[in-house]
Amino acid sequence: MRKVCVVGATQTKFGAMKETAREAAAEVSLAAIQEAGITPSDVQALYVGNCFGVSESQAHIGPLVSTSLGIPDRPTLTIESACATGSVTFREAYMGIAGGFYDIALAVGTEKVSHLDVLTATSYFAMGSDYSYEGRNGISFPGLYALMATAYLHKYGATQEQLAAIAVKNHANAAKNPKAHFQKAITLEDVMKSRTVAWPLKLYDCCPFSDGAAAAVLMSEERARKISGDRMYVLGSGRGGMTAALHDREDLTRMGSAKQAADAAYAMAGLTAAHVDFAEVHDCFTIAEAIATEELGFFPYGEGANQAAEGSTALGGDLPVNPSGGLKAKGHPVGATGLGQICEVWDQLREKAGARQVKGAEVALTHNVGATGGSAAVHLFSR
């Protein structure tokens, strides 16, 4: 396979936006293309991630984005993989270039749900679970992750305060991020006093519904060397899968799809978890970050929540996790989330992350999960 570089990446501010999903996708796509120092006509293929376009009465969004960019004759692929959609979209673009099919590709993810009421939006999200057994019977994702959190606290003796520390950390990081949905710091007391959503998860243990879009331009290394701009290398790319429904799993505290994806990415890169300088991980709920840091090999099983509480994953810690603020505070526009993580890595590795900069970072990891782990994608990047 050929080496692949990212040569441009940008995102909207996450939160409620006035634009439609297709408008936001076109906006960030053009910005990423301009940052790469090319024109839309140079793009040979587009990969577009979107989950809830039907809420705007719009499916098959790919050709709409290419048409908006003035290149309607380019092949497009519209991708849905629940909350992992953004990273899966990026991987498809990566494979198109690594496999020699294209030299330049665009990956863009976009989502808009702010026009929906909470019940409707929650119902849409629940369709990413095993709906026949889970969503249809009244359990949504807060409830599913609450089951995982309950099992984790019971099995490892972890505490709600340790999970709350993850929320505090990520809000502190998001307060330094102008693109974040929530740009305010919170305290441990704030988390513990917030209302219970699904025990043991409280309001501040949960990510928000967000609108937003994010895009990245990928090039073969040979083509990237012909332009004068910045570039970062894709060192490894891995995908994983597992049983969709919780009731079929042997252990609710494990997410084998993430470990499978991470192992594949590490093997491709010839690296281990010890080489990673910082990570953007999927923290739709605080328990998700704790489990992720274990499956990715950063900490032993049962230590993820404790290590966060001890400060290991803070900006000044041994392994900063979610310097962007994560899904928890930066926001979670489902189709764009994984590409938003890559935008953060792009800024960090070029030392343009401002007050949240991870000093001296050379290798970064992104981890993006669909639903409760039915699908997962992990990528490794370097300067």
C-alpha positions in Angstrom: 0.0 0.0 0.0 1.1 3.6 -0.6 1.8 6.0 2.2 -1.0 8.5 2.7 -0.9 12.1 4.1 -3.5 14.5 5.4 -2.8 17.9 3.8 -5.8 19.9 5.1 -8.4 19.6 7.7 -11.0 21.9 9.2 -14.3 21.9 11.1 -17.2 24.1 12.0 -17.8 25.1 15.6 -19.8 22.3 17.2 -23.2 23.1 18.7 -26.4 24.4 17.1 -25.9 25.8 13.6 -28.2 27.6 11.2 -26.9 25.8 8.1 -28.2 22.5 6.9 -26.0 19.5 7.0 -25.3 19.7 3.3 -24.4 23.4 3.5 -22.1 22.8 6.4 -20.4 19.9 4.6 -19.8 22.1 1.5 -18.4 24.9 3.7 -15.8 22.8 5.5 -14.9 20.8 2.4 -14.0 24.0 0.6 -12.1 25.3 3.5 -10.0 22.1 3.8 -9.4 22.1 0.0 -8.2 25.7 0.2 -6.0 24.9 3.2 -4.4 22.0 1.2 -3.5 24.5 -1.5 -5.5 22.8 -4.3 -8.8 23.4 -6.0 -12.0 21.4 -6.0 -11.3 20.1 -9.5 -8.1 18.3 -8.1 -10.3 16.1 -5.9 -10.8 12.7 -7.5 -13.3 11.2 -5.1 -15.5 12.2 -2.1 -16.5 10.2 0.9 -19.3 11.7 2.9 -20.4 10.6 6.4 -23.9 11.3 7.6 -26.4 9.5 9.8 -29.5 11.6 10.2 -30.0 13.3 6.9 -33.5 11.9 6.8 -34.4 14.2 9.6 -33.9 17.0 7.0 -35.7 14.8 4.4 -32.4 14.2 2.7 -30.5 11.0 2.0 -27.8 10.4 -0.6 -26.0 13.5 0.5 -22.7 12.7 -1.3 -23.7 14.0 -4.8 -25.1 17.2 -3.2 -21.7 18.0 -1.7 -19.8 17.3 -4.9 -22.3 19.5 -6.8 -21.9 22.3 -4.3 -18.1 22.2 -4.9 -18.6 22.4 -8.6 -17.4 18.8 -9.3 -20.6 16.8 -9.8 -18.9 14.3 -12.0 -16.7 13.0 -9.2 -17.7 9.6 -7.6 -19.1 9.9 -4.1 -19.9 7.4 -1.3 -22.3 8.3 1.5 -21.4 6.4 4.7 -23.3 5.6 7.9 -21.7 3.7 10.7 -23.5 5.2 13.7 -21.3 7.3 15.9 -18.2 5.9 14.2 -19.3 7.3 10.9 -16.6 10.1 10.7 -13.6 7.8 11.2 -15.1 5.1 9.0 -15.5 7.8 6.3 -11.9 8.8 6.7 -10.7 5.2 6.5 -12.6 4.6 3.2 -10.8 7.7 1.7 -7.5 6.4 3.1 -8.0 3.0 1.5 -8.9 4.6 -1.8 -5.5 6.3 -1.9 -3.4 3.6 -0.2 -4.8 1.1 -2.7 -3.8 3.3 -5.6 -7.3 4.1 -6.9 -6.9 7.8 -6.3 -4.2 10.4 -5.5 -6.4 13.0 -3.9 -9.6 12.3 -1.9 -11.9 14.3 0.4 -13.5 12.9 3.5 -16.2 15.0 5.1 -18.7 14.3 7.9 -21.8 16.4 8.7 -24.8 16.3 11.0 -27.7 18.5 12.1 -30.2 17.5 14.8 -30.8 20.8 16.6 -34.1 21.3 14.8 -35.5 18.1 16.5 -37.1 17.9 19.9 -35.2 15.9 22.5 -37.5 12.8 22.3 -37.3 12.7 18.5 -33.5 13.1 18.5 -33.1 10.4 21.2 -35.3 8.1 19.1 -33.2 8.6 16.1 -30.0 7.9 18.1 -31.6 4.7 19.5 -31.8 3.3 16.0 -28.1 2.7 16.1 -28.6 0.1 18.8 -30.2 -3.4 18.3 -33.5 -1.7 17.9 -35.6 -4.9 18.0 -34.3 -5.8 21.5 -33.1 -2.5 22.9 -34.6 0.7 21.4 -38.0 -0.8 20.8 -38.2 -1.8 24.5 -37.5 1.7 25.8 -33.7 1.7 26.4 -31.7 4.5 24.8 -27.9 5.1 24.8 -27.8 6.7 28.2 -29.4 3.5 29.6 -27.1 1.2 27.7 -24.0 3.0 28.8 -25.4 3.1 32.3 -25.5 -0.7 32.3 -21.9 -0.7 31.2 -21.0 1.8 33.9 -22.8 -0.2 36.6 -20.9 -3.4 35.6 -17.6 -1.5 35.6 -18.2 0.0 39.1 -19.2 -3.4 40.5 -16.3 -5.4 38.8 -13.4 -3.0 39.6 -14.6 -1.0 42.6 -14.4 2.2 40.7 -16.5 5.2 41.9 -18.8 7.8 40.4 -16.3 10.4 41.5 -13.7 8.8 39.3 -16.0 8.9 36.3 -16.9 12.5 37.2 -13.2 13.4 37.0 -13.3 12.6 33.3 -16.1 15.1 32.7 -14.2 17.8 34.7 -11.0 17.2 32.6 -12.8 17.3 29.3 -14.7 20.5 30.1 -11.4 22.1 31.2 -9.9 21.3 27.8 -13.0 22.4 25.9 -12.9 25.8 27.7 -9.7 26.3 25.7 -11.2 25.3 22.4 -13.1 27.9 20.4 -14.7 25.2 18.3 -16.2 23.4 21.3 -19.9 23.1 22.0 -19.4 23.7 25.8 -16.7 26.2 26.5 -16.9 26.3 30.3 -15.1 24.6 33.1 -17.0 22.6 35.7 -16.1 21.1 39.1 -16.4 17.7 40.6 -19.2 19.0 42.8 -21.0 20.3 39.7 -21.0 16.8 38.2 -22.0 15.0 41.4 -24.9 17.4 42.0 -26.2 17.3 38.4 -29.4 15.3 37.9 -29.3 11.6 37.3 -30.0 10.6 33.7 -29.6 6.8 34.1 -27.8 5.7 37.3 -24.9 5.9 37.8 -24.6 8.4 34.9 -25.5 12.0 35.7 -26.1 14.9 33.3 -22.5 15.9 33.2 -21.5 12.3 32.5 -23.3 12.6 29.1 -22.3 14.2 25.8 -24.7 16.6 24.1 -26.6 16.4 20.8 -24.5 18.7 18.5 -24.6 20.0 15.0 -21.4 20.3 13.0 -19.2 19.3 10.1 -15.6 18.4 9.6 -13.5 17.6 6.6 -10.0 16.4 5.6 -8.1 16.2 2.3 -6.0 13.1 1.9 -3.2 12.6 -0.7 -0.7 10.0 -1.6 2.8 10.8 -0.3 4.1 11.3 -3.8 1.4 13.8 -4.6 1.7 15.6 -1.3 5.5 16.2 -1.8 4.6 18.3 -4.8 2.8 20.9 -2.7 4.3 23.4 -0.3 1.9 23.1 2.6 1.8 21.1 5.8 1.2 17.4 5.9 0.8 14.6 8.5 1.1 10.9 7.9 -1.4 8.2 8.5 0.7 5.6 10.2 -2.0 3.0 10.9 -5.7 2.4 10.3 -7.8 -0.3 11.9 -11.4 -1.4 12.1 -13.2 -3.7 14.5 -16.6 -5.1 15.1 -18.5 -7.0 17.9 -22.0 -8.0 18.9 -24.3 -5.0 18.7 -26.6 -5.8 21.6 -25.4 -5.8 25.2 -27.4 -8.9 26.2 -25.3 -11.0 23.9 -21.9 -10.0 25.5 -19.9 -11.9 28.0 -18.5 -8.8 29.7 -20.2 -5.4 29.7 -17.0 -3.7 30.7 -15.1 -4.6 27.6 -15.3 -3.3 24.0 -13.6 -5.8 21.8 -14.1 -3.9 18.6 -12.0 -1.1 19.9 -9.2 -3.4 20.9 -9.4 -5.2 17.5 -9.2 -1.9 15.7 -6.3 -0.6 17.8 -4.3 -3.8 17.5 -4.7 -3.6 13.7 -3.6 0.1 13.6 -0.6 -0.6 15.9 0.5 -3.5 13.8 0.3 -1.5 10.6 2.3 1.4 12.1 4.8 -0.9 13.9 4.1 0.9 17.1 2.6 0.2 20.5 0.4 2.2 22.9 3.6 3.4 24.6 4.5 5.4 21.4 1.3 7.5 21.6 1.8 11.1 22.8 -1.9 12.0 23.1 -5.3 10.5 22.1 -8.7 11.7 21.0 -11.1 8.9 22.2 -14.8 8.4 22.0 -16.2 9.6 25.3 -20.0 9.8 24.5 -20.3 9.1 28.2 -17.6 9.2 30.9 -17.6 5.4 31.2 -16.8 5.2 27.5 -13.5 7.1 27.9 -12.5 4.9 30.9 -13.1 1.7 28.9 -11.4 3.2 25.8 -8.2 3.9 27.5 -8.0 0.3 28.6 -8.9 -1.3 25.3 -6.3 0.9 23.5 -3.6 -0.4 25.8 -2.9 2.7 27.8 -3.9 1.3 31.2 -4.6 -2.1 32.6 -8.3 -3.2 32.7 -10.1 -1.5 35.6 -7.6 1.4 35.8 -9.0 3.8 33.3 -11.3 5.7 35.6 -8.7 5.8 38.4 -6.0 7.0 36.1 -8.2 9.9 34.9 -8.9 10.8 38.6 -5.2 10.7 39.3 -4.5 13.2 36.5 -2.7 10.9 34.1 -4.9 11.9 31.2 -5.0 15.7 31.8 -3.2 18.1 29.5 -0.1 18.1 31.7 -0.3 14.4 32.5 1.6 11.4 31.2 -0.9 10.8 28.4 -3.3 13.6 27.5 -6.7 12.3 26.4 -9.2 14.4 24.6 -7.3 17.7 24.6 -10.1 19.0 22.4 -12.7 18.4 25.1 -13.9 15.2 23.5 -17.5 14.3 22.7 -18.3 15.2 26.3 -17.7 18.9 25.9 -16.4 19.6 22.4 -19.6 18.0 21.1 -20.9 15.0 19.2 -22.3 15.8 15.7 -22.5 12.1 14.9 -21.5 12.0 11.2 -18.7 14.5 11.9 -17.3 13.4 15.2 -14.5 11.1 14.0 -13.3 13.7 11.5 -13.5 16.3 14.2 -11.0 14.2 16.2 -8.7 14.2 13.1 -9.0 18.0 12.8 -7.8 18.2 16.5 -4.8 16.0 15.7 -4.1 18.1 12.6 -3.9 21.2 14.8 -1.9 19.6 17.5 0.8 18.0 15.3 1.3 21.4 13.6 1.5 23.1 17.1 -1.6 25.3 16.3 -3.8 24.1 19.2 -3.3 27.2 21.3 -3.8 27.0 25.0 -4.7 23.2 24.8 -1.4 22.4 22.9 0.2 19.1 23.9 3.9 20.0 23.9 6.3 18.0 21.8 3.6 15.7 20.4 4.8 13.5 17.6 2.4 10.5 17.5 -1.4 10.8 18.0 -4.3 8.3 18.1 -8.0 8.7 17.3 -10.6 6.2 18.5 -14.2 6.4 17.3 -17.0 3.9 18.2 -20.4 3.2 16.7 -23.3 2.7 19.2 -22.0 0.6 22.2 -19.1 -0.8 20.1 -20.8 -2.7 17.3 -18.3 -0.9 15.0 -15.0 0.9 15.8 -12.2 2.7 14.0 -8.7 3.6 15.2 -6.1 5.7 13.4 -2.5 6.6 14.2 -0.8 9.8 12.9 2.6 11.5 13.0 4.1 14.8 11.9 
